[in-house]
Each structure stands twice: as structure tokens, then as C-alpha cells.
Amino acid sequence: MALIKRIDMKLTTSSLSILVNFLLGVSWAFAFLGASTLFFILLNVSILYALFGSLLGALPGLFFVLLIEYFLMRQEKLEELKKQTKLLETLVAQK
């Protein structure tokens, strides 16, 4: 649920939002493809090797998912800090 909330986050431009959402989808697809490919390749050897291989195959895609989520979190934090700074400036100007 947090992922869906994060995707709907308002970015500064719509083209940036579309690009980030596309890259996030590609990263998830890359993780799923790597996991399923290595699972089915190693399934003939052993089920334990297949499970371990699918975990290793999903790692690059999951790394990119985390990287994009980190970017979104930092962007959201920057926007919140800008709002807080503007509010503090108005409070100081009133005194």
C-alpha cells in the first residue's frame, strides 16, 4: 500500500512523474524477470538452488526499486522543507 501511495506523489513536473513511474515499473519487471528466469533454469538442478537463484536474480531489480524509492523520498522531503521554510519566513515577518 505504501508503494501505491508513493507512486501517486506529486512531483514538480508531470513528465518527471511519468518517467519515474515508468522506471519504477521497469525495475519491478526486471526483478520479476530475473527471479523467474533463474528459478526455471535452476529448477532442473534442485529446488533449493532454484529458490536461491531466484533470490539472486531479483536483487538487481530490487536494488533499482529501492534507488527510485529513495529518490522519491528525498524529493518529498525537499518539498516539505520548502513548505516549512516558507511558513517560518511568514511567521518571522509577522513578528
C-alpha positions in Angstrom: 0.0 0.0 0.0 2.9 2.4 0.7 4.2 1.8 -2.8 0.9 2.9 -4.4 0.9 6.0 -2.1 4.5 6.8 -3.1 3.7 6.4 -6.8 0.8 9.0 -6.6 3.1 11.5 -5.1 3.1 14.9 -6.8 6.4 15.6 -8.4 7.4 19.0 -9.7 6.6 18.2 -13.4 4.3 15.7 -14.9 7.0 14.5 -17.3 9.3 13.7 -14.4 6.4 11.9 -12.7 5.8 9.8 -15.8 9.4 9.0 -16.1 9.9 8.0 -12.5 6.7 5.8 -12.6 7.9 4.2 -15.8 11.3 3.4 -14.4 9.8 2.0 -11.2 7.6 -0.3 -13.3 10.6 -1.4 -15.4 12.6 -2.1 -12.2 9.8 -4.3 -10.8 9.6 -6.1 -14.2 13.4 -6.6 -14.2 13.2 -8.1 -10.7 10.4 -10.5 -11.6 12.1 -11.5 -14.9 15.4 -12.1 -13.2 13.8 -14.2 -10.4 11.7 -16.3 -12.7 14.4 -16.9 -15.3 16.9 -18.1 -12.7 14.3 -20.1 -10.9 13.3 -22.1 -14.0 16.9 -22.5 -15.2 18.0 -24.0 -11.8 14.8 -25.9 -11.2 16.3 -29.0 -13.0 19.3 -29.0 -10.6 17.5 -28.6 -7.2 14.6 -26.7 -5.7 16.9 -25.2 -3.1 19.3 -23.9 -5.8 16.3 -22.6 -7.8 15.0 -20.7 -4.8 18.4 -19.2 -4.0 19.0 -18.4 -7.7 15.6 -16.6 -7.9 16.6 -14.5 -4.9 19.9 -13.6 -6.5 18.1 -12.9 -9.9 15.7 -10.5 -8.2 18.4 -8.5 -6.4 19.4 -6.1 -9.3 15.8 -5.2 -10.0 15.1 -4.7 -6.3 18.1 -2.5 -5.9 16.8 -0.2 -8.6 13.4 -0.2 -7.0 15.0 0.9 -3.7 17.0 3.5 -5.5 14.0 5.0 -7.2 12.0 4.9 -3.9 14.9 6.7 -2.2 14.8 9.4 -4.9 11.0 9.9 -4.4 11.5 10.1 -0.6 14.2 12.7 -0.9 12.1 14.7 -3.4 9.2 14.6 -1.0 11.4 15.7 1.9 12.7 18.6 -0.1 9.2 19.8 -1.0 8.2 19.6 2.7 11.2 21.5 3.8 10.4 24.2 1.3 6.9 24.5 2.6 8.2 24.7 6.2 10.7 27.3 5.3 8.0 29.5 3.6 5.8 29.1 6.7 8.7 30.1 9.1 9.5 33.1 6.9 5.9 34.3 7.2 5.9 33.8 10.9 9.2 35.7 11.3 7.8 38.5 9.1 4.7 38.9 11.3 6.7 39.4 14.5 
